[in-house]
Amino acid sequence: MLDQLRAMGVFACVVEKSSFSGAARDLGITTSAVSQQIRSLEQDMEVTLLHRSTRKLSLTEAGQAFFHSCQEMLAAAERGKIRINELRDDLVGDLRIATTPELGALHVVPALSHWMSAHRGLSVNFEADHRYIDLIEGRIDIAIRMSPKIEDQNLTIIPMARVDQVLVASPSYLNQSAPISRPEDLKNHDLIPVNLMNNYQHFSFQHATNGESVTIDMKTRLQTNNVFVAKSLCQQGHGLTRILYLDVQKELVNGSLVEVLPDWNLPAFTLYAITSKREQQPMKIHRCLDALKQYFSQLPGGRTFQEAS
């Protein structure tokens, strides 16, 4: 099919230049190559497209009808090229972003709100799900993921912020429960885990000052697959929950939740923006990444990483 489309373009050029040699010069190929393309077309369609003489070329009836079709094809190709340039260079078309429901609601939408309002030529679709979405199969432009580390040679991986984990509880729970001064004390307390996390009952602490390490496992009675539900259970005094600092800043400030063991650090995560690896990224992806990086660089306690090369 591609060879036939190429031959149609050669045929249209021959008609416009009224000669095989003129078409050859315009296309940068030999005159014999032009002749071969026209012969192939005529053989494939079993018609004569051109009357050839020593002085000039003229179209047959079939050639005239076919020439109009070739012109329409070339015009459509040119329109397609213009549209591709618009999508590459302008902030128009579709933009698909994959994230988790919590990150999407609490951070990605606020990060992009003003930017989306300023670029109304963009249609933005947020795929908010806890499952892993393949960027190619899901036609995802940007995925926002939290992980200790991501390595994939087929992806462009852009670290945006370091995100700490914190262990929190409500003041009412702490007032009515056994005191917690060291990680070992947590064995006497109930954990409310977000069970999407691997080994959610296991904790590895490191003291911020002296570097001492302690690992423990906590018992659970209530659990959920949703950060919002875990936070609500925690605020109601049903136990402690391990949560990302990003997701609990407001509650720590207003005092509805309190950090437990603030001198002991849990392993940190990195917030990544991920795109498919390609030579030319559309401008809308570049600008969206700029808006995301600006937002996350300004979060309290956050730290911006340099863009991955």
N, C-alpha and C positions, 0 to 999 in steps of 0.2 A: 504493500500500500504506500509506504514512504517513497519508494522508487517511482511509483506512478504519479504521486503528488509533485515530486521534483520534475518529472517529465512534463507535467501540465504547466509548471512555471516556465520551463524552457520554451514550450510551444507558444505561450502567451508572449514571451519576449521576442520570438521570431516574427510573430504577427505584428507586434508594435514596431519593430525595427525594419520590417519588410525584407529581411535577408537573414540567411544563416550566419554569414560572417559578422554582421552587425550584432546579432544576438550573442555570438561567441565572444566578441570583444567586451560587450556589456557584462557578461556573466563570468568572464575570466577563464573560459575553457576553449578547447579547440573546435574548429568548424566541424570536423568529423564527429566529435562527441555530440554536438548539437544534432547533426543528421541522425546519429544513432538513437538519440532520445525520441525524435519524431517518428522514426521507423518503428521503434518499440511500441509507441502509443498506437500507431495505425494497425500494427499486427495484433495487439491486445484487443482492440475494439473492432477489428475487421472492417475498417472503413478507410477511405482516403480523406485526409484532412486538408491537404494543400495540393494545388496544381503547381507544378514546378516547370519553369522554363529558363532559358539562358538569360532572359532579361528581367523577369520579375516573378514574384510569388503571388498566388491568389488563393483565397479560401474556397473550399467546396461548400455545399449547403450544410453538410455535417460538420465541417470545420468551423463554419460561422456559428452554429449553435454551441459547439464545444468551446469556442473562444469566449463566449459570454459566460459559460460556466466557470472557465478558468479565471476570468476577471473577478467573478463573485468569490471564488476560493481565495484569490490573492487579497481581495479587499477584507475578507473575514480574517485572514491571517494577520493583516496589518492592524485591524481592530483588536485582535487578541494580543498582539505585541504591545499596543498602546495600553491596554488594560493591565497587562503584566507589569509594565513600567509604573503605572499608577499604584498598583498593589505593593510594589517593591519600594517605591520612593515616597508615597503619600500615606497618611493615616486614614485609610479607607478599607472597606471590606470586612471580613470576619476575623475575629481573634478569639481563640479558645484557650481557656486557662483551667488547669486541673489543680485542685487543692483539697484539703480536708474541710469538712463543714465548720470546724472550730476556727482554723486558720482563716478560712474564707470570710466568715462572719465577723470575726474580731479584728482582722488585720488586712487581708488582701483587698476586700471591698473598701474599707476606709483609706487604704494606701492609694487606690486608683480612682476614688470618687471624683475629685476635681479634674483629674486627667481625662476621665471618660466624658465629663460634662463639656470639656473644652474641645473634644474631637468627636462630634456627633456623626461623622461619616463612618465611624466604626460600629460594628455589631459585635458585642462582647458576650460570650457564653461561658459561664462558670460551671465546670464539672466538679461538684463537691461530693467527694466520696472517700471512704477509708481504704477502699481496695486500690491496688496498683493499676494504673491505667497506662497501657502502652502508648507512647507518644505517636507512633506511626499509625497504628490501628485506630486509635481514638481521634486522630487528626488534631492532636494537641499542640498548640504553639509554645506554651510555657507551662511547666509543672512546678508547683511550689511544694517542696518536700523537706521534712525534718529528719535528720539522721546523724549518727556519730560521724559517718564518712560514706561518700558515694564515689565509686570509681567505675567508669564505663567509657571505653574508647569511642563508642558510637554516639555519645552525647556531649554537648557543651554544658559543663557544670559550673555554676557561678555561686560561690559562697556569698551570702548577704549579711548574716548576723550570727553571732554566737548566742545560744540560748541556754540558760541554766535551768536545771531541774531544782525544785524546792519541795520540801515536805511541809504541809500546812495542816492546821486544825482550827476549829472555832474556839474562841475564848471560853465558851461554856463547857466544851468538852475538856479543855485543859484544866479548868477549875474543879471539875468533878472526877478527874482521873489521876492515876499515879504519876508522879513527877517524871519528867524526861530530861536528863542531863547528859546522857551518853547514848550512843546508838544501841547498846545492849538493852537499854530500858524499853526499847520499842517492842520487844518480845511480849510485853504485857499489854500491848495495845492492838486495836483492830485497824487493819488497812482497808481503805476503800479504793481498789485499784481500777484503772482504766485497762481492761483486759486485752486491749489490742496490742499492748506492749509485751514483748517477749520477756519471759522470766519476771513477770510483774511483782512476784512476792519477794524477789531477791534484791538486796540493797548493798551497794559498795560505797562506803563513806571514806573521805579523807579529810583530816583536820586541816583547816586553812592555815594554821600557824606552825605546828610542829610536824605536819606531814603524816601523822599516825593514820593507819588504814584499819578499817573494821568492816567486815561483811556479815550480814545477818539475813534471815528470812522472817517475814512477818506473816501472821495468820490473817485470814480474811473471812468475813461472813457475808458482806454485801459487796457486789461488784457491778460494773457497767462497761459498755463499750463506748461511752460518750463522756467527753470532758465536762460538758455543762451539767449532766446528771451527777457526776462524781463531785463536782464543786458544790452542787445543791445539797447532796447528802452530807458533805463535810460541814457546810454552814449550819445544818440542822443538828450537828453534834453527834453524828453516828460513827465517827472515827477520823483517821488521818488519811490524807491522800497525797500521792506524789504527782506533781503537776508542773508544767512548763511555766517559767517565770512570766513569759509573754501572756499567759492565759489568766494570771491571778494578780496582776499589778494593782488593779483598782481595789480589789478586796483587801490587799495588804495595806494600801494607803488608808482606806476607810475603817480598818480595824475589824471587819467582819470575819477575816481569817488572819492567823498569826503564823509566821514561819517557825517551824520546830527545828531545833539544833542548828541555828544559823551559823555556828562556827565550824560546822561539818559540811563539806561539799559533796554533792552527787555528780556523777559524770555529766558533762555538758553535751549538748547537741549543736549541730550547725544547721541553719536554715538555708536551703539551696533553692535557686531558680535553675531549672533545667530546660534546655531546648534541644531539638534535633541538630546534629552537626551538619552544617551546609556551608558552602562557600559564600553565598550572598544571603544574609538574613534580611527579611523585609524591614523597612524603617519602623513600622508599627511595633515590631518585637523589640527593637533597640530602645524605642521611646518608652515602652511599657516597662522594660527592665530598669531604665533610669528612674522612673517614678517609684518603683518598688524599692530600689536601693536607697533612694532618698528618704523614704518613709522609715525603713528599718534602721537606717543609720541614726535616726533621731529618737529611737525608743530609749526610755530610761534604763540605764544599765546595759544597753546593747553596745555592740562594737561592729563597725563595718569592716568587711574583708575587702582586699583588693580584688578587682574583677579578674576572673580566671582567663589566662591567655589561651 
